Amino acid sequence: MQSHTEHVRFYEKYREYIDSCTEVRSIEIANFTGRYSDVDDYRQEIRLYIFQKITQYQPEHAKPHTFINLLAVTAKRKMLRRLRKETNNHAR
C-alpha cells in the first residue's frame, strides 16, 4: 500500500471490522486490568495503532480481516505489556 489516499481508503472500507476488533480487544484489556473506565482510551489507542500500521498491508500475505485482527491483537499485547510495566514501576 503506497499512498496516503490508499491508506485512508483501506481504513474506511474496513472500518466496521476495525471497530468490531477494536471493541473486542479493548474490553479484553479492561477485563484483564479491571479498569473499565478506560475502555474508550483503549479503543482509541488500538484504532490509532491499526491506522498507523495499515501501510504495511500486503495482500499476497494475508486477507484484510486477518491482517486487521492481527494488528488489533498486537496492539492489545503491547498495551498490556506497557500497563503491567507501569503497574510494576508504581509498586516499587
N, C-alpha and C positions, 0 to 999 in steps of 0.2 A: 504494500500500500504506500503510495507516494505522497500525494498532495494533501494539504490540509482539508480541501473540499471533500476528497475521498474519505478521509478520516471522519469528518463530521457526517457524511452521508451514511457510512457504515454504522456509526453510533446511532443515528436516527432510525435507520432501517431495523436495527435490533434492539431498540430502546425498551420495548416491552419485556423482552427476555432479560436484558440487562437489569431492569428494575426488579424483575422477579428474583434473579440470582442475588442481587444486592440485598433485597428484603430478607431472604432466607439466611444469608451469611451474617447480616447484622444482628438478627435475632439469635443466631447461634453464638455470636460473640457475647451478647447480653446474657444469654443463659449461662455461659461459662463464667463471666465476670460478676454477674449479679447486678450489673449497672444498667438497668433497663431505661433509666432516664437519658442515657447516652446513645440510644438506638439511632436517632437522627444523625448524630455525629458519625457513627459507624457507617451508616448508609452513604453519607456524603463522601467519606474517605474512600470507601470501596468504589463508588462511581468515579471519583477522580482518578484512582489508580487504573481502572479499566480504560478510561478516556485517554490517559497518558500512554498506555501500552498498546492500544489498538493499532498503532502504526506498525507493530511487529507482526501483525496477522499475515500468514502465508497460506493461501487456500489449498496449496498442494500438501500441506502438513496436517491440517485439521479442518473440520467443518466449523462454521462460525459459532454455533451453540457450544461446541466442545471447547473452543478457544475462550469464549466469554466465561464459561463456567470455570475453566482453569484459572483465568485471571481473578475471578471472584474468590476462589479458594485460596489462591496465593496471597491476595490482599488480606484475607481473614487471618491466615497464618502469620503474616508479617505484623499485623496489628496485635494479635495475641502475644507474640514474642515481645513486642515493644511494651505492651501493658504489663506483662509479667516482670520485665526488666524494671519498669517504673515502680511497680509494687515492691520488688526486692530492694531497690535503692531507697525507698521511703521507709522500709522496715529496719534499715541499718542505723 
